[in-house]
Amino acid sequence: MGNVLSSEGDHDKGLEMIERALAGDRGRPGMLRSIGLCFRSRALRGLGRLPEAMISADETIAAAHLDNEVWWLVEMHRLRALLRLDLDAGARPTAMAELRQAIDIGEEQPSRIFQLRAATDLARMTAEEGARLESRVLLRRLHDRITEAPDHSDMLAAKALIDELA
């Protein structure tokens, strides 16, 4: 529920609920902890608390490795890339490398939608640098591999960018 509130713009209340849930799960490794930590990072970013969000993203990635719970790694690397840009516009090359890393990790993951999110962000950035064809090819390849949920917001965003890059 905290993530829903945060994604709808009520970051303060969302973060409060996420923090309470995490406090109840302290010391218990696993996917729920990884999800909660990921949601906390997103909420902190939404509040503009960027240094805290970056620390949270780093902690989430470390916890995912420690718990051997890698489901959220793609999304966390994507979020960390965006945070790098939020904190320093000059970090674009590092952010792009992190997005590529997220896409590579996504090859090993069952959740293709997180990989598509990272690819959409990377395609947008590479297109801005003039590599429109490369961006479109990458994004189309990943978009076309997902056959379920064609009306999902991430699928629609990717398709819109593919069309824009044509």
N, C-alpha and C positions, 0 to 999 in steps of 0.2 A: 504494500500500500504506500509506503514511503517513496518508492521509486515512481509510482504513478503520480503522486502529488508533486514531486520534483519535476517530472517530465511535463506536467501541466503548468509549471511556472511557480508553484508554491515550494520553493527550494528550502526555506527555513523549516517549515513543518515537515516536509519530506525528509530532510536531513535528521531532524529530531527523531522521527520514527525509525529511520535506518539505524541511527546510533543506539536506540533502545534495543532493537532486534540484535544488533551485533554484540551488545553488552550481555544479552542472554545466551549468546552462543560462544562466549569467550572460552578458548581452550579446546573447542571442538573443531577439528579440521574437517574439510570437505567442501562440497559444492555450495552449500548454503552460505558458508563463510565467504567464499570467493565471490558469490553473487552480491552479498551484502557490501563487501569491500568495493566492488565495482560500482554499485549504486551510490556509495558514499562519495567516491571520486567524482562521479557525474554531478551529484548535488553540490559538492564544493565548487566545481567549475561553474555551475549555474549561478552560484552566489558570488562569483568573481573572486573567490578565495583560492587563487591560482597556485601559490606556493604550497598550500595545504593539500590541494587537489593533486599536485605532482607527487608529494610525499605519499599520499594515499595510493596513488597509482603504482608507485614503486613498491609499496608494502603489499599491494594486491598481487602484483606479479611475483614477488618473492614468496608470498603465502601459497600461491597456486603451485609453484614449483615444490615447495616444502610439503604440501599436502598431496602432491601428485594429482592435482585437480586442474587440468589444463583447459577445460571447456571454455573459460572466459579469457584465455590469454590473447586471442586475436583481438577481441574488443578492448582489452586493457592496453595492448600495444597501440591500437588505433587512438584511443583516448589520450595516451601519453604523447603521441605524435602531435595531436591537436593542442595539448597543453604546452608543449615545447613552443609551438607557434604563438600561442596566447602570451607566453612569457617573453618571447624574443622573436621578432619577425625575421631576424637574421639566422634563425635556427632551421630555416627551410630545408637545407640539404639533410640535416640530421632527422628532421621530421619525415621527410620522404623516405629515408633509409628505414626508419621505424615502421612506416606503412608497408614498405616492401617486406620487412620481416613479418609483420602481421599476416600479410597475404601468404607468405611461405608457410607459416605456422598453420594457417587455414587449410593448407593442402592435407594436413594430417588430422584435421578436425571434422566432426560430423556436422557442425553448424556452418553451413555455407553462407548464411545471411550475414554473419559477422565478417566473413571474408569479403563479401560483396560491399559492405559498408566501407571497409578499408580501401578496397579497389576504387570505389566511387570517389573517396577523398583524394587518393593518389592520382586518379585520372584527371580530376579537376585541377590539381596542382601542376601536373605535367603538361596539360593542355594550355595552361596559362603561360608556360614557358615555351610554347610553340610546338610541342610534340602531340598534336591533335590525333594523328593517325595511330600512333603507339598507344595513346590513352584509350582511344575507341576500341582498338583490337583487344587490349587487356580487359576492359570492362565488358565487352560483348562476350568474350570467352567465359568469363565467370557468370555473367547474367544468364547466358543460355544453358548453363549446367543446372540451374535451379528450375525445376519444373512445377513445384508446388507453390501455392500462394502467389499467383501472379499479380494480385491486387495489394500485396504487402507494400507498405510505404517505402521500404528500402528498394524493392524491385521497381517501383514506379520512378523513384528518384534516379536509379541507375539507367533505366530506359530513357528517361528524359535527357540525361546527359549524353547517352549514346546518340540519340537523335540530334541533339545540339551540336555534337562533334562531327556529324556527317557532312 
